[in-house]
Structure formats: C-alpha cells, structure tokens
Amino acid sequence: MSELRPRSELRSATPGLARHGQLPKQRAWPLVLQILGAAIVVVLLSGASVGAVVVNSLTSKVETVTIIGETEGPPPQIGAIEGGFNILIVGSDTRLGQNGIGGDYEDESGNLNDVNILLHVSQDQTNAVAISFPRDMVVGIPECPDEEGDTKGYSTEPINVALYYGGLNCVVMTVQELTGLPIQFAGMITFTGVIAMGDAIGGVPVCFTGPIDDPNTGLLIPQAGTFELRGLDALAFLRSRAGVGDGSDLTRISSQQVYMSALVRKLQADETLSDPTRVYNLAKAALTNMQLSQGLGNLDTMASIALALKDIPVERVTFVQYPGTTGGDGVYLGKVQPDTYAGEQLMAYVRADQPFVLTAAGDDRGSTVDPNAPAPDPNATTPPVDNTGLPVLEGVSGQTAAQYTCSVANE
C-alpha cells in the first residue's frame, strides 16, 4: 500500500487561497488516463540510470490478470510498438482496503466499474481518441466467466456491473462488444491509486467557472479560477457529481475531461519527465496501485507503448463521451440509453482511424471554453496541428487536449 500524503492544499493562481475538507460517501470515482503518464515515464526510467534492482522492485509488486483478446506472444523489446492498439482503463468503486476513503460501508465487497475509458491509438500512430462510457449506460453484458470459472448468462444492464460479474476481463469483453474494437491492454485503479498517482504527478491545473462546495466528496473551490489539484483533492474533483454541471454522470464526464486534457498538456510541457526522482515516483505509483493485464504489466511493453504515444500532438489527442440520453423507460428508466446512431458514427471514425473534429470544445453543461486560455505561442518550435478539412462529428461531446476548458460549477 502506498503511503498517503496528508491532506494537501489547493493551490491557485491567486496566492493565499487554500482548502480543507472531508471525503465521505458517494459512489465512485477513480480515473485515469494517467496510465499514459506512467507509460511515458517507463521510457525515461529505462534510461535514467536506475538500475536493474529498481526495475525488479517495481515489477515484483505488479498485480496482473489475463484478459480475453490479450496480445499473445513475448512482449516487444523496448522500442515503439508497431501499429495501432487499444487500452481500457477502469476505475473501481470498491471500499475494500481503501482506508475509509470514499465513505464507510458495512459491506465493502461491492465492486463496480464506475469509470470506463477506452484509449484508441491509430494504426499510423498520429492520433488518439479516449472514449468515456457513462457508468449507468445500459448495454449488453456478455457471458463472462468469474473467478470460480462459472459463466453468467447474457444480460442487458448498466455497464458498471461488468466488474462485479467477472472482474476486469468482463469489462473488457463488454466494451469490445459495444465498440467492435479488440482490446489488447487493460488496467484498473481504485481510490487510493488515484491519490497516489495524483501526488506523484505533482498537481494538475484545473479551471472552474465558479465556487464549488460538494459535501459528498469534500470538494471545496472558493471561487472561479484555476487551481492545482493533486492527491486527495484530485480524487474529490474527479468523483464530484453534485458539484459540477447539472449533477448527472454525463456532465461529470465532461468535467473530468477538463482534468484529463490539462494532465496531457502538463506531461508534455512540464519538467516532470526529465526529473529521475519524480519519474520513478510516478512509475512506482502506477505499477503498485493498479491491476494490469499481463501484457501491460510488462515494463518493456509499457515502454514500447510510451514511445508510440510520445509524438502524438495534443491537437490530435481527443476526449469524447460515448453518446447517450436520459429520460427513457423500461430498462432505461433512471439510466442512460445509448444513442446508437451517434455512437456508431463515432465508432466508424475510430475503427477507420479517421481523425475528426467536434462541433465545440466541451458541452457547455459540465465543461466550457476557458475565456482566459493562453494564446498560441508564436515562437513555439512545434506549430499547432492544422485540423482544417477534417470531418465534423456531430452529436458527440468532448474536446482535444489542446483546448483549454473550465469545469462548470453547479451553483
């Protein structure tokens, strides 16, 4: 178990602002696309004068699981992995072993996949799409085998029960069936893992349109502005539903994309990845706080994935939400019904490796364009990617990592 930091201060662009709070109950949340950061870190780790003893100490702590459809054969040697690939990141809401984080429950055995993010990297490795699936979206749950080898029957239920039925492998099978994409790699993280990763990253700047006081997660933002979130504060924000947007899981996903976009920009621009100590801490946090598919739990594989990802421009890293609607009846009563038309349009682009642009950055409900976004640097050595001429995908919300957005406070 990683050592947890004391409750951190929320640092903002305005000196002197701080927060303190508690994190009681409300179901769910860990994220991450922070596995991207972990993968990138391993590349540097392999050449940062950290010897074999360090590598062995990390790999000996990795918890791995075999998933159906996993890439077979020996792991690649360190070098850019060839072709496209898909990585599924799952956030579990389990309270078991979480030191009371996320709320105290008499029954800690519950285990739902309340966060599901599929990262698709194109065959030519020039663009990437991260698709978030609403936890209450009703989909087909395949006949998944559980730990005892028993197989459940096919069912139509919210996607977040897949983990309960058959572990990480069942979530992989469910998302594969929904998207038509083969998933070669997968990882799962819990509350304490998100905190450890947030601390190791060193804080992510997040913009807010106004103050937030969410007693369900302990998120307290004193005023509009940009604040640096890390550790427990990052977890509180990523879990907050009542505090952002309209209080739904759909706007929470949009709000989470504000954080993920800022995270990608930080990893590309910050000196984190040139500091061997911080690099080691980030790799350690990822490898000791996640359950990984066997292929992803191999350092050579992680390094190869990182080398494939490192040159994708932020303008071509796109975060989207799988489209869905609320207000249905029957099995969709109180849940999210997939928008099959818009969803298939999205997946057709993704499966064809066709870059696209969205009609807007954010959905203006959970996230909105940052009015104080920095202007492009005219002296930048790498000019922004020109997305002119790309097809426009309608009916799908999201943003690129290059677009600065703010989380909409639910005031």
Order of alpha helices (4+ residues) and beta strands (2+ residues): beta-alpha-alpha-beta-beta-beta-beta-beta-beta-alpha-beta-alpha-beta-beta-beta-beta-alpha-alpha-alpha-beta-alpha-beta-beta-beta-alpha-beta-beta-beta-beta-beta
